[in-house]
């Protein structure tokens, strides 16, 4: 993962072991609304593609 993307995700609270929930996906490749630790925010699709999850 690019260092800038990793730092941006960490700044948002998306780190190894954190729980993330997709709240809503905008149509036509728009941003994705996610919830992490009770906070909701929008991230771009390209940044979201860098997140690796386990179910």
PDB file with one MODEL, atoms N, CA, C and O in Angstrom:
MODEL        1
ATOM      1  N   UNK A   1       0.863  -1.178   0.000  1.00  0.00           N
ATOM      2  CA  UNK A   1       0.000   0.000   0.000  1.00  0.00           C
ATOM      3  C   UNK A   1       0.900   1.228   0.000  1.00  0.00           C
ATOM      4  O   UNK A   1       1.931   1.248   0.672  1.00  0.00           O
ATOM      5  N   UNK A   2       0.519   2.227  -0.735  1.00  0.00           N
ATOM      6  CA  UNK A   2       1.286   3.459  -0.770  1.00  0.00           C
ATOM      7  C   UNK A   2       1.274   4.111   0.604  1.00  0.00           C
ATOM      8  O   UNK A   2       0.260   4.094   1.302  1.00  0.00           O
ATOM      9  N   UNK A   3       2.401   4.679   0.981  1.00  0.00           N
ATOM     10  CA  UNK A   3       2.517   5.263   2.319  1.00  0.00           C
ATOM     11  C   UNK A   3       1.461   6.334   2.570  1.00  0.00           C
ATOM     12  O   UNK A   3       0.902   6.393   3.665  1.00  0.00           O
ATOM     13  N   UNK A   4       1.179   7.169   1.596  1.00  0.00           N
ATOM     14  CA  UNK A   4       0.177   8.223   1.759  1.00  0.00           C
ATOM     15  C   UNK A   4      -1.209   7.670   2.037  1.00  0.00           C
ATOM     16  O   UNK A   4      -1.928   8.190   2.890  1.00  0.00           O
ATOM     17  N   UNK A   5      -1.587   6.619   1.322  1.00  0.00           N
ATOM     18  CA  UNK A   5      -2.898   6.004   1.522  1.00  0.00           C
ATOM     19  C   UNK A   5      -2.974   5.354   2.897  1.00  0.00           C
ATOM     20  O   UNK A   5      -3.994   5.454   3.578  1.00  0.00           O
ATOM     21  N   UNK A   6      -1.908   4.695   3.304  1.00  0.00           N
ATOM     22  CA  UNK A   6      -1.873   4.041   4.612  1.00  0.00           C
ATOM     23  C   UNK A   6      -2.014   5.073   5.731  1.00  0.00           C
ATOM     24  O   UNK A   6      -2.740   4.844   6.699  1.00  0.00           O
ATOM     25  N   UNK A   7      -1.333   6.191   5.604  1.00  0.00           N
ATOM     26  CA  UNK A   7      -1.424   7.247   6.615  1.00  0.00           C
ATOM     27  C   UNK A   7      -2.823   7.846   6.650  1.00  0.00           C
ATOM     28  O   UNK A   7      -3.371   8.086   7.725  1.00  0.00           O
ATOM     29  N   UNK A   8      -3.395   8.083   5.491  1.00  0.00           N
ATOM     30  CA  UNK A   8      -4.751   8.651   5.417  1.00  0.00           C
ATOM     31  C   UNK A   8      -5.761   7.724   6.091  1.00  0.00           C
ATOM     32  O   UNK A   8      -6.606   8.183   6.860  1.00  0.00           O
ATOM     33  N   UNK A   9      -5.679   6.429   5.809  1.00  0.00           N
ATOM     34  CA  UNK A   9      -6.589   5.472   6.439  1.00  0.00           C
ATOM     35  C   UNK A   9      -6.371   5.426   7.947  1.00  0.00           C
ATOM     36  O   UNK A   9      -7.339   5.380   8.707  1.00  0.00           O
ATOM     37  N   UNK A  10      -5.125   5.437   8.389  1.00  0.00           N
ATOM     38  CA  UNK A  10      -4.829   5.426   9.826  1.00  0.00           C
ATOM     39  C   UNK A  10      -5.372   6.681  10.494  1.00  0.00           C
ATOM     40  O   UNK A  10      -5.889   6.614  11.609  1.00  0.00           O
ATOM     41  N   UNK A  11      -5.260   7.817   9.830  1.00  0.00           N
ATOM     42  CA  UNK A  11      -5.800   9.071  10.374  1.00  0.00           C
ATOM     43  C   UNK A  11      -7.309   8.985  10.568  1.00  0.00           C
ATOM     44  O   UNK A  11      -7.863   9.636  11.454  1.00  0.00           O
ATOM     45  N   UNK A  12      -7.968   8.188   9.746  1.00  0.00           N
ATOM     46  CA  UNK A  12      -9.418   8.012   9.849  1.00  0.00           C
ATOM     47  C   UNK A  12      -9.801   6.910  10.844  1.00  0.00           C
ATOM     48  O   UNK A  12     -10.983   6.686  11.105  1.00  0.00           O
ATOM     49  N   UNK A  13      -8.798   6.228  11.394  1.00  0.00           N
ATOM     50  CA  UNK A  13      -9.071   5.166  12.360  1.00  0.00           C
ATOM     51  C   UNK A  13      -9.163   3.790  11.752  1.00  0.00           C
ATOM     52  O   UNK A  13      -9.516   2.829  12.437  1.00  0.00           O
ATOM     53  N   UNK A  14      -8.849   3.679  10.469  1.00  0.00           N
ATOM     54  CA  UNK A  14      -8.879   2.378   9.794  1.00  0.00           C
ATOM     55  C   UNK A  14      -7.476   1.793   9.872  1.00  0.00           C
ATOM     56  O   UNK A  14      -6.612   2.079   9.043  1.00  0.00           O
ATOM     57  N   UNK A  15      -7.276   0.963  10.897  1.00  0.00           N
ATOM     58  CA  UNK A  15      -5.987   0.319  11.128  1.00  0.00           C
ATOM     59  C   UNK A  15      -6.220  -1.184  11.279  1.00  0.00           C
ATOM     60  O   UNK A  15      -7.364  -1.632  11.364  1.00  0.00           O
ATOM     61  N   UNK A  16      -5.154  -1.946  11.312  1.00  0.00           N
ATOM     62  CA  UNK A  16      -5.267  -3.392  11.467  1.00  0.00           C
ATOM     63  C   UNK A  16      -6.074  -3.702  12.724  1.00  0.00           C
ATOM     64  O   UNK A  16      -5.779  -3.190  13.804  1.00  0.00           O
ATOM     65  N   UNK A  17      -7.083  -4.536  12.576  1.00  0.00           N
ATOM     66  CA  UNK A  17      -7.913  -4.945  13.698  1.00  0.00           C
ATOM     67  C   UNK A  17      -9.145  -4.095  13.934  1.00  0.00           C
ATOM     68  O   UNK A  17      -9.993  -4.458  14.749  1.00  0.00           O
ATOM     69  N   UNK A  18      -9.266  -2.964  13.236  1.00  0.00           N
ATOM     70  CA  UNK A  18     -10.451  -2.122  13.438  1.00  0.00           C
ATOM     71  C   UNK A  18     -11.643  -2.701  12.678  1.00  0.00           C
ATOM     72  O   UNK A  18     -11.485  -3.379  11.663  1.00  0.00           O
ATOM     73  N   UNK A  19     -12.822  -2.422  13.188  1.00  0.00           N
ATOM     74  CA  UNK A  19     -14.055  -2.868  12.539  1.00  0.00           C
ATOM     75  C   UNK A  19     -14.574  -1.716  11.687  1.00  0.00           C
ATOM     76  O   UNK A  19     -14.663  -0.576  12.142  1.00  0.00           O
ATOM     77  N   UNK A  20     -14.911  -2.035  10.456  1.00  0.00           N
ATOM     78  CA  UNK A  20     -15.403  -1.029   9.519  1.00  0.00           C
ATOM     79  C   UNK A  20     -16.703  -1.535   8.910  1.00  0.00           C
ATOM     80  O   UNK A  20     -16.841  -2.716   8.593  1.00  0.00           O
ATOM     81  N   UNK A  21     -17.651  -0.621   8.755  1.00  0.00           N
ATOM     82  CA  UNK A  21     -18.943  -0.991   8.178  1.00  0.00           C
ATOM     83  C   UNK A  21     -19.246  -0.047   7.024  1.00  0.00           C
ATOM     84  O   UNK A  21     -19.147   1.172   7.163  1.00  0.00           O
ATOM     85  N   UNK A  22     -19.616  -0.619   5.888  1.00  0.00           N
ATOM     86  CA  UNK A  22     -20.037   0.196   4.749  1.00  0.00           C
ATOM     87  C   UNK A  22     -21.487   0.597   4.989  1.00  0.00           C
ATOM     88  O   UNK A  22     -22.365  -0.253   5.137  1.00  0.00           O
ATOM     89  N   UNK A  23     -21.721   1.903   5.026  1.00  0.00           N
ATOM     90  CA  UNK A  23     -23.061   2.430   5.276  1.00  0.00           C
ATOM     91  C   UNK A  23     -23.800   2.623   3.964  1.00  0.00           C
ATOM     92  O   UNK A  23     -24.965   2.250   3.832  1.00  0.00           O
ATOM     93  N   UNK A  24     -23.103   3.217   2.984  1.00  0.00           N
ATOM     94  CA  UNK A  24     -23.755   3.519   1.710  1.00  0.00           C
ATOM     95  C   UNK A  24     -22.695   3.699   0.630  1.00  0.00           C
ATOM     96  O   UNK A  24     -21.596   4.188   0.891  1.00  0.00           O
ATOM     97  N   UNK A  25     -23.046   3.296  -0.579  1.00  0.00           N
ATOM     98  CA  UNK A  25     -22.174   3.483  -1.738  1.00  0.00           C
ATOM     99  C   UNK A  25     -22.876   4.396  -2.725  1.00  0.00           C
ATOM    100  O   UNK A  25     -24.007   4.129  -3.131  1.00  0.00           O
ATOM    101  N   UNK A  26     -22.214   5.462  -3.107  1.00  0.00           N
ATOM    102  CA  UNK A  26     -22.779   6.380  -4.091  1.00  0.00           C
ATOM    103  C   UNK A  26     -22.726   5.736  -5.475  1.00  0.00           C
ATOM    104  O   UNK A  26     -21.811   4.966  -5.766  1.00  0.00           O
ATOM    105  N   UNK A  27     -23.694   6.045  -6.322  1.00  0.00           N
ATOM    106  CA  UNK A  27     -23.689   5.470  -7.668  1.00  0.00           C
ATOM    107  C   UNK A  27     -22.608   6.076  -8.562  1.00  0.00           C
ATOM    108  O   UNK A  27     -22.017   7.109  -8.244  1.00  0.00           O
ATOM    109  N   UNK A  28     -22.373   5.417  -9.665  1.00  0.00           N
ATOM    110  CA  UNK A  28     -21.468   5.906 -10.721  1.00  0.00           C
ATOM    111  C   UNK A  28     -20.038   6.128 -10.232  1.00  0.00           C
ATOM    112  O   UNK A  28     -19.374   7.073 -10.657  1.00  0.00           O
ATOM    113  N   UNK A  29     -19.563   5.253  -9.336  1.00  0.00           N
ATOM    114  CA  UNK A  29     -18.177   5.348  -8.887  1.00  0.00           C
ATOM    115  C   UNK A  29     -17.928   6.446  -7.876  1.00  0.00           C
ATOM    116  O   UNK A  29     -16.782   6.841  -7.660  1.00  0.00           O
ATOM    117  N   UNK A  30     -18.971   6.942  -7.259  1.00  0.00           N
ATOM    118  CA  UNK A  30     -18.837   7.995  -6.257  1.00  0.00           C
ATOM    119  C   UNK A  30     -18.255   7.455  -4.957  1.00  0.00           C
ATOM    120  O   UNK A  30     -17.874   6.287  -4.881  1.00  0.00           O
ATOM    121  N   UNK A  31     -18.188   8.302  -3.939  1.00  0.00           N
ATOM    122  CA  UNK A  31     -17.569   7.894  -2.675  1.00  0.00           C
ATOM    123  C   UNK A  31     -18.395   6.870  -1.906  1.00  0.00           C
ATOM    124  O   UNK A  31     -19.571   6.642  -2.192  1.00  0.00           O
ATOM    125  N   UNK A  32     -17.744   6.266  -0.928  1.00  0.00           N
ATOM    126  CA  UNK A  32     -18.363   5.262  -0.071  1.00  0.00           C
ATOM    127  C   UNK A  32     -18.418   5.817   1.344  1.00  0.00           C
ATOM    128  O   UNK A  32     -17.416   6.317   1.855  1.00  0.00           O
ATOM    129  N   UNK A  33     -19.582   5.732   1.979  1.00  0.00           N
ATOM    130  CA  UNK A  33     -19.719   6.161   3.369  1.00  0.00           C
ATOM    131  C   UNK A  33     -19.441   4.955   4.261  1.00  0.00           C
ATOM    132  O   UNK A  33     -20.074   3.908   4.122  1.00  0.00           O
ATOM    133  N   UNK A  34     -18.492   5.113   5.174  1.00  0.00           N
ATOM    134  CA  UNK A  34     -18.127   4.033   6.080  1.00  0.00           C
ATOM    135  C   UNK A  34     -18.261   4.498   7.521  1.00  0.00           C
ATOM    136  O   UNK A  34     -18.252   5.694   7.812  1.00  0.00           O
ATOM    137  N   UNK A  35     -18.384   3.528   8.410  1.00  0.00           N
ATOM    138  CA  UNK A  35     -18.452   3.810   9.840  1.00  0.00           C
ATOM    139  C   UNK A  35     -17.331   3.048  10.527  1.00  0.00           C
ATOM    140  O   UNK A  35     -17.180   1.840  10.347  1.00  0.00           O
ATOM    141  N   UNK A  36     -16.549   3.774  11.317  1.00  0.00           N
ATOM    142  CA  UNK A  36     -15.452   3.190  12.078  1.00  0.00           C
ATOM    143  C   UNK A  36     -15.494   3.793  13.476  1.00  0.00           C
ATOM    144  O   UNK A  36     -15.447   5.014  13.627  1.00  0.00           O
ATOM    145  N   UNK A  37     -15.583   2.956  14.484  1.00  0.00           N
ATOM    146  CA  UNK A  37     -15.581   3.399  15.886  1.00  0.00           C
ATOM    147  C   UNK A  37     -16.634   4.477  16.151  1.00  0.00           C
ATOM    148  O   UNK A  37     -16.381   5.428  16.889  1.00  0.00           O
ATOM    149  N   UNK A  38     -17.801   4.325  15.551  1.00  0.00           N
ATOM    150  CA  UNK A  38     -18.897   5.258  15.793  1.00  0.00           C
ATOM    151  C   UNK A  38     -18.864   6.522  14.953  1.00  0.00           C
ATOM    152  O   UNK A  38     -19.794   7.326  15.026  1.00  0.00           O
ATOM    153  N   UNK A  39     -17.832   6.720  14.165  1.00  0.00           N
ATOM    154  CA  UNK A  39     -17.734   7.898  13.294  1.00  0.00           C
ATOM    155  C   UNK A  39     -18.017   7.491  11.861  1.00  0.00           C
ATOM    156  O   UNK A  39     -17.596   6.426  11.408  1.00  0.00           O
ATOM    157  N   UNK A  40     -18.731   8.343  11.159  1.00  0.00           N
ATOM    158  CA  UNK A  40     -19.018   8.092   9.740  1.00  0.00           C
ATOM    159  C   UNK A  40     -18.302   9.127   8.891  1.00  0.00           C
ATOM    160  O   UNK A  40     -18.212  10.299   9.257  1.00  0.00           O
ATOM    161  N   UNK A  41     -17.799   8.679   7.761  1.00  0.00           N
ATOM    162  CA  UNK A  41     -17.153   9.590   6.827  1.00  0.00           C
ATOM    163  C   UNK A  41     -17.167   8.991   5.441  1.00  0.00           C
ATOM    164  O   UNK A  41     -17.451   7.806   5.267  1.00  0.00           O
ATOM    165  N   UNK A  42     -16.859   9.813   4.455  1.00  0.00           N
ATOM    166  CA  UNK A  42     -16.819   9.388   3.057  1.00  0.00           C
ATOM    167  C   UNK A  42     -15.372   9.197   2.629  1.00  0.00           C
ATOM    168  O   UNK A  42     -14.500  10.004   2.950  1.00  0.00           O
ATOM    169  N   UNK A  43     -15.135   8.113   1.898  1.00  0.00           N
ATOM    170  CA  UNK A  43     -13.826   7.908   1.293  1.00  0.00           C
ATOM    171  C   UNK A  43     -14.031   7.601  -0.183  1.00  0.00           C
ATOM    172  O   UNK A  43     -15.050   7.036  -0.581  1.00  0.00           O
ATOM    173  N   UNK A  44     -13.067   7.974  -0.967  1.00  0.00           N
ATOM    174  CA  UNK A  44     -13.143   7.728  -2.402  1.00  0.00           C
ATOM    175  C   UNK A  44     -12.992   6.248  -2.709  1.00  0.00           C
ATOM    176  O   UNK A  44     -12.439   5.490  -1.913  1.00  0.00           O
ATOM    177  N   UNK A  45     -13.482   5.851  -3.855  1.00  0.00           N
ATOM    178  CA  UNK A  45     -13.421   4.443  -4.260  1.00  0.00           C
ATOM    179  C   UNK A  45     -11.986   3.939  -4.355  1.00  0.00           C
ATOM    180  O   UNK A  45     -11.696   2.813  -3.950  1.00  0.00           O
ATOM    181  N   UNK A  46     -11.089   4.764  -4.884  1.00  0.00           N
ATOM    182  CA  UNK A  46      -9.696   4.315  -5.043  1.00  0.00           C
ATOM    183  C   UNK A  46      -9.043   4.065  -3.697  1.00  0.00           C
ATOM    184  O   UNK A  46      -8.259   3.126  -3.559  1.00  0.00           O
ATOM    185  N   UNK A  47      -9.352   4.890  -2.695  1.00  0.00           N
ATOM    186  CA  UNK A  47      -8.823   4.670  -1.357  1.00  0.00           C
ATOM    187  C   UNK A  47      -9.477   3.437  -0.737  1.00  0.00           C
ATOM    188  O   UNK A  47      -8.805   2.644  -0.079  1.00  0.00           O
ATOM    189  N   UNK A  48     -10.775   3.274  -0.942  1.00  0.00           N
ATOM    190  CA  UNK A  48     -11.498   2.123  -0.389  1.00  0.00           C
ATOM    191  C   UNK A  48     -10.959   0.804  -0.962  1.00  0.00           C
ATOM    192  O   UNK A  48     -10.950  -0.213  -0.269  1.00  0.00           O
ATOM    193  N   UNK A  49     -10.519   0.818  -2.200  1.00  0.00           N
ATOM    194  CA  UNK A  49      -9.988  -0.393  -2.821  1.00  0.00           C
ATOM    195  C   UNK A  49      -8.703  -0.867  -2.141  1.00  0.00           C
ATOM    196  O   UNK A  49      -8.303  -2.019  -2.312  1.00  0.00           O
ATOM    197  N   UNK A  50      -8.068  -0.010  -1.390  1.00  0.00           N
ATOM    198  CA  UNK A  50      -6.819  -0.353  -0.714  1.00  0.00           C
ATOM    199  C   UNK A  50      -7.041  -1.031   0.635  1.00  0.00           C
ATOM    200  O   UNK A  50      -6.084  -1.477   1.268  1.00  0.00           O
ATOM    201  N   UNK A  51      -8.295  -1.113   1.079  1.00  0.00           N
ATOM    202  CA  UNK A  51      -8.611  -1.716   2.367  1.00  0.00           C
ATOM    203  C   UNK A  51      -8.814  -3.218   2.172  1.00  0.00           C
ATOM    204  O   UNK A  51      -9.600  -3.641   1.324  1.00  0.00           O
ATOM    205  N   UNK A  52      -8.113  -4.004   2.951  1.00  0.00           N
ATOM    206  CA  UNK A  52      -8.236  -5.456   2.909  1.00  0.00           C
ATOM    207  C   UNK A  52      -9.023  -5.870   4.149  1.00  0.00           C
ATOM    208  O   UNK A  52      -8.662  -5.507   5.269  1.00  0.00           O
ATOM    209  N   UNK A  53     -10.101  -6.632   3.947  1.00  0.00           N
ATOM    210  CA  UNK A  53     -10.954  -7.012   5.073  1.00  0.00           C
ATOM    211  C   UNK A  53     -11.071  -8.525   5.204  1.00  0.00           C
ATOM    212  O   UNK A  53     -10.895  -9.271   4.241  1.00  0.00           O
ATOM    213  N   UNK A  54     -11.373  -8.950   6.421  1.00  0.00           N
ATOM    214  CA  UNK A  54     -11.715 -10.341   6.696  1.00  0.00           C
ATOM    215  C   UNK A  54     -13.103 -10.342   7.293  1.00  0.00           C
ATOM    216  O   UNK A  54     -13.435  -9.492   8.119  1.00  0.00           O
ATOM    217  N   UNK A  55     -13.906 -11.289   6.880  1.00  0.00           N
ATOM    218  CA  UNK A  55     -15.261 -11.389   7.414  1.00  0.00           C
ATOM    219  C   UNK A  55     -15.272 -12.407   8.527  1.00  0.00           C
ATOM    220  O   UNK A  55     -16.319 -12.655   9.126  1.00  0.00           O
TER     221      UNK A  55
ENDMDL
END
